[in-house]
């Protein structure tokens, strides 16, 4: 479905300034597709506009806008309202939280309310503040989207949302769908990191991510004696006293075979996924969870948690395990490392992921929401229709 008039869409892309996470993948991949649409003029704002240009390139449909400050209060209270007025924006897209003043049609993507699903992992002040701002933003939204059925139900339950919540699921980036030869990947990882057989976990480091489970399993199975390395890729975003206690209590022989790295370039991730003997995802809870899909798309064996938003990944079958059951998780890790999975199964999972979890499909769904809403409001075919919001913006150079 198309619209005759150009839609001016503002995107608060400040999340691209930060560490790698699902929200960052969502913005990057959705708008790489939407920026190809001629009827959308995208005004994308961040503090680090040079990084934005590296991600989206010299695209005529994108105008890059630079925040003067990296701080959220300045962005939401001052800078964004000025930008919305200056460029005559029709729709503004925010992740979780929007400005307190309404200046155009607001789209809010609330990826999850994990702090309500798993309150024991968050401080009381964190939960109270997040719930207040998420709920207020949802009430102000004209369109609300989320990434999974679990998150959708949790938002209705915990935020008391009454309006319709639209499902726009995450997907898998095309770089994890291009064939990478396993032999080549293993050679690359050995050359650059000096490791051969390894178990991989890609995730931010915080309590609910449950890294200590993998360390316990690594020790219990004595995998370090069998030539394996445990590789943990991701940035530390909060204190993890339990994980730190487990790490600090390890013998040198074990600790020397655990690699923790938070500076892996995106282009190297496919090599890690492909070269891994096994990918594990023991998170206690996610709104969605992209990494196990990326690993599966690369035809790598996966043992994945079945908690909260990860429940939808039931195609992992016997490798879809409750991470609170350390014995069961450990058993599946051991069986897969012993060869209890066929290449046919891995190929089937890869094909399923590539078919079902598509960023293009997600972008098309998101675009359809905007265009349907826009056409409903402008209603070009009916005399006396309501004029579209926003004034014609001044000419802006594409920096």
JOGI-V572802 format. One line per field, one symbol per residue. psi: psi as a letter, one per 20 degrees, with the letter a starting at -180 (. if undefined). burial: I if it has 24 or more other C-alpha atoms within 12 Angstrom, else O. A space follows every 10 residues. Layout:
psi = ???
burial = ???
This chain:
psi = prqgqppoop onkhhiiarp rhhghggghg ihghiiphjp opopprgnhh gghhgianpi ipppppqhqi qhggghhggg ggggghjlpg qppqogprqi poiappppoo hrlhhhhmhi jqqggggggg gghggghhhi qhppqrirhg hghhggghik phrppponqr apqhijippp phggghhghg ghikqepqpp poqqorgiik hhghgggggg ilhhijjqqp oopqqoirqm hgghggghjq qhhghikopp pjkpqhiigh ggghiqhppq nkqhpqheng ghhgghhjkp qpoqqkqcii hiliiicijn qoiinhgggg ghggggijjl pqhggggggg ggghghmphg gghgggghgg gggghhhhmh ipqkqpqqqq rpqqppqn.
burial = OOIOOIIIII IIIIIIIOII IIIIIIIIII IIIIIIIOII IIIIIIIIIO OIIOIIOOIO IIIIIIIOOO OOOOIIOOII IOIIIOIIII IIIIIIIIIO OIIIIIIIII IIIIIIIIOO IOOOOOIOOI IOIIIIIIII IIIIIIIIII IIIIIIOIIO IOOOIIIIII IIIIIIIOOI OOOOIIOIIO OOOOIIIIII IIIIIIIIII IIIIIIIIIO IOIIOOOIII IIIIIIOOOO OOIOOOIOOO OOOIIOIIII OOOIOOOOII IIIIIIIIII IIIIIIIIII IIIIIIIIII IIIIIIIIII IIIIIIOIII IIIOOIOOII IIIIOIIOOO IOOOOIOOII IIIIOOIIII IIIIIIIIII IOIIIOOIOO OOOOOOOIII OOOOOOOOO
